[in-house]
């Protein structure tokens, strides 16, 4: 059975963007590569490779090397290396370095987050243990970490704020839910993490005795925590839980969660209108087997999302999109996005308003 979503679909178009391509170091292209962003006169990227040994649970271990690549000279500089971890998290450019997290599987999942500008300067920002892969969000020198801990039948979820400059840590959200009989829930669950320079977005799911099933929707809503005013605002109540949440208060991007049947048109774009209400649009091609992985706001008009199969550039003024297959989204800056195509070229798109 296929369940169809309601709402207006975005229109497919062909944008007339200015593009250019950049060749990357040939010796790195045989590995998985991710471009993280730009420093003052270079681009920062990470090269992933697998180690020969596994951890105690049989999981493959990674080696991640972080390089600066100088386009003018063609030279590269190794500034950081993470080796022997189960997975890496974050990978946020900051200043002349990178913020990254190492996840190692011990009795629980052990997470250490570092800021590194060169091989001799590695600063540990935060360390904690959790039971699942945490969500990380970074904006203007502030790192937000959402993670959970289990105690008997209770799961406590926290969102911590870490200042990269001062090292100060502040807990800004804490919720708890409990599970009985393996699936009946009470309390509040936190899912997803996004935001802007003024605060963070997250999904709050309230379980009660009227609708306690963990796989049912609960009562899902998108919450915005304003950092300067230190208060929470409910932006939108959702009909379904969201398996992905991204965007900013004016533009929300979600995918509907389902456990009963495959869904078509699960990708939703909510745009706030002048009356304060959100208009809903579905993103064609986003479905339960092709979920959204990332979402970035490029400027007041354009956003970019990456699914498991394609990259979408969306015009939120005219409600149009163009879909790029055989391409991996890498990173964005003001009015520009970068992708790698199937020929391993770094493609620069200029998205002027």
N, C-alpha and C positions, 0 to 999 in steps of 0.2 A: 504494500500500500504506500503510495506517495502522498504526502501532505503538502498542499500548496499554501504559501503565505499570502497575506493580504498586504495592500500598499501599492504605491506607484513605482514602476520600474524605471531605473535610469536609462537614458537613451544612448545607444552606441554611436560613436563618432570617430573621426580621424583628426587629431589635433595637428596643427602645423607648428610643432616645437623646433627650436634650433637645437641640433645635436652635434656632438663631436666625440671622438673615441681616443682612448689613451692605452698604450701598450704597457702591460705590467711585466715585472721581471720573469723571464721565461723559465728559470729554474724552479720557481715556486708554483707554476701552473699545473704541475703533475699532482699536487696536493689540493685538499679543500682549502679555499681561500675566502676570507671575508674582509672587505674594506670597511673600516670603522669610522673614518672621518679625516678631516684635514687639521694639520697643525699649521704653524705660521708659514712655512715654505715647503711643506712636504705632505704626503698622505700617509695615514696610519692604517696598517692592515695586519691581519693575523693569519698565520698558516697552521693548519691542523694536521697532525699525523698520529697514527696509532703506535703505541709501544708494543713490544713483543710480549711482555708479561701482562697478566691479568691481576685483578685484586683478589682478596680472599673469597669473594662470592662468585668469581668467574667473569666479572665484568671487564670489558676492554678498557685500558687506560690510555689517556690522551697526552700528547705533548703539544703545547700551543706556543708558538713564537711570534712575538709582536715586533714589527718592523716599521721604521719610517722610510719612505721612498721619496727621494728628491727628483722630481721630474726634470729639472733643468740639467742636472749632471748625470742622471741615471744611476746614482749610487743609493745604497740602502744601508740602514743602521739598525742593528738588533738592540732594542731597548728593554725588553722583558721576555721572560720565559717561564711557562708554567708546565710542570711535568709530573706525571704520576697521579693525575686526578681523574675522577669518574666522569665529570663534565665541567665545563667552564660557564660562567654566568656573567651577564652585564656587558663587558667589553665596551665601556663608554670612554670616548676621547675627552680629555680634560687638560687644559693648559698645554704643556709639551709632553704629556704622558697619557696613560691609560688606566682606567679603573676596571678591575676584573675580579671575579670570584672563583675560588676553587672549591669544588664539591668532592669530598672523599667519603666513601662508604665504610664506616667503622661500625660501632654498635648501633649508632644512628647515623644520619647524614650530617657530616661535619662540614660547615661552610666557613671559609676565611675569605675576606674581601680586602684587596690591596689597591694602593695607588703607586704607580711606578713610572718614572721618567727616564731611567737608564738602568743598566744591569747592577749598578752599585747602590741604587737608592730605591728600596722597596719598603713602603710604609703600610703596615697593617691597620686598616680602618675599623674593622669589626669582625667578630668571630662568634659563632653560635652553633647549636645543634638543632636539628629539625627532623621531621619524619617524611618530608616531601620536598621537591624542588621549589625554592622560594621564587616569588616575583620580585624583580628589581626595576626601579624607575629612577632616572637621573635627570635633573634639571638645574642648571646654573649653580653648580657647586653643592647641591643638596642631593643626597642619595637616599631613596626610600626603599625599604626592604619589608616585604610581607611574607610571614612564615607562620608555621603552626607547631604546637607541641601537644602530645597526647598524655593524659593522666587517667588511667583506668578507662572509663567510658566517656570521658570528657575531652574535647578538643578545644584548646585555646589558640586563637589566632591574633597576631599582633602586626601592626605596621609601625616600623621604627624609622626615624629621621636621623641621618648621620651627616654632619657638616664635614666636608672634605678638608676645609681650611683649619678648623679648630679641633676636629675630632670629637666634638660634643655629640652625644646621642640622646634622643628624646622619643619616648613612646607616645604616638599621637592617636592610635586606635587600638582598642583591645576588645575582642568579643569572644563568646564561648558558646558551643553547642554540645549536646550529648546525644549518644546513640544507644538505643536499647533494642534487644531482640535482633541485633544485626543490621537493622535498617530504619527503625523509627526514631525520628529526630525531634529535639526541642532546643530552642535557643536561636542564635544568629550565626550565620556563616559569612565569611568574606571571600570573594572571588574577584580576580582581575585587579590591575593597577595601572593607572595612567594619570594625566594631568597637564598642568601648565605652570608658568612661573609663579602663580599665586596659590596653588593648592593641588590636591590630588583627587582623582576619581577612583572609586571602587564600587563593586557590586555587593550589596547586602541582601542576604536571603534569610527571611524570618520563618522558622519552622514552629508550628504549634500543633495542638492536639487535633485540630480540624483538618490539617493537611500535613501529616508528619513524615511521609515517605521521602527518603533521601533522594530517590530518583524522580520524584514529582517536582513541581515547580516551587513549592513553598510560596512565599510572597517576596518576589524579587524586585529590587529597586536600585537605581544608580544614585550614589551619594557623592557629594563634593565636600571635601574638608578644606575650608579656607584657612590658610596658615596665618595670615595677618590678623584676621578677626577671631580666630580660634573657635569656629563654629561649623556645624555640619548642615548642609542643605540637601534635601531630597530633590534631585533634578527630574527624575522620571521613574514611574512605576512600570515594570515590564510584565507582559503577559506570560513570558517564559523566562526561565533562567538563561543567562548568556554564557556560552562557553568561551567567548572572547569579548573583551571590552577595551576600547581605545578611544582616543580623541581628546577633546576639551569640552567645557560646558556648553559651548555654542554648537559644536558638531560632535555627535556621538556615533561611534561605529561598534556594532555588536554582531554576534552570530548566535542564533537560537540554539539552545541545548535540547537534544532529544535522546531518549533511550528506547522508545517503542518502535520507531520506523525511520527509514531514511527521509530526509527533508530536502526539498528544492527551495531555492531562493531564501536561504537562512540568513544571508548577509543583509543587515539593516543599517541604513544611514538615517540618523535623526538630526534634523537641522532646526535650530531654534528660530522662530519667527518673531516679528515685532510685538506680538501679543503675549510673548513668553511661553507659548506652547510649541511643541515639536511637530514638524511635518515628517512623515515616514516615507522612505523610499527603499526598495529592495535592490540589491546589487546583483545583476544577472550573472549566473555561473557559480556563485557561492552556494555550496550545499554541504550536507553533512559529511561527504567524502572529500570535499575541497574547502576546508575551513580557512579562515583568515589567520595568518601568523603574526603580521606586524601592521601597524598603521602609523603614519606620520602626517602632521599638518605642515604643508609647505609654505603657504601664505594664506591670505584671507579668501582666496578663491579655490586653490587646488589642494587636494590631499592625495596621498599614495597609499595603497594597501598591497600587501603581498599575501597570496594564498599559497596552498601547496602546489598549485599548478601554473600560476601566472602572476603578473604584476598588473595592477589597475591604477591608472591615473584618473582622478574624478574631479570634474568641474562642479563645485557646489553652488555656483551661481546659476548655471544653465542646466544642471542636473544631467550631465553627459559624462561618459566615460570612454576610455580606450584601454583595450586589453592587450598586454604584451606577453606572449608565450615564449618559451625557450630563453628565459631571461630571469636572473635572480636580482632582487632588490638589495642594495648594499647600504647606502646611507643618504642623508639629505642635509642641505643647508638652506638658507634663505633663498627661495626662488629656484633652487637647483636640486635635482636628484641624480644619483649615480646607480647604474645597474651593470652587471656583467652578463654578456650574451654567451651563446653556446660556442663562440670562437674565442672565448676568454679575453675579450676586449672590455675595458671599462668605458661604458657609454654615459656621457653627460647630457642630461636633458635640462634645458633652460625653460622654466615655467614662469614667465613674467605675467603679472596681472594685466 
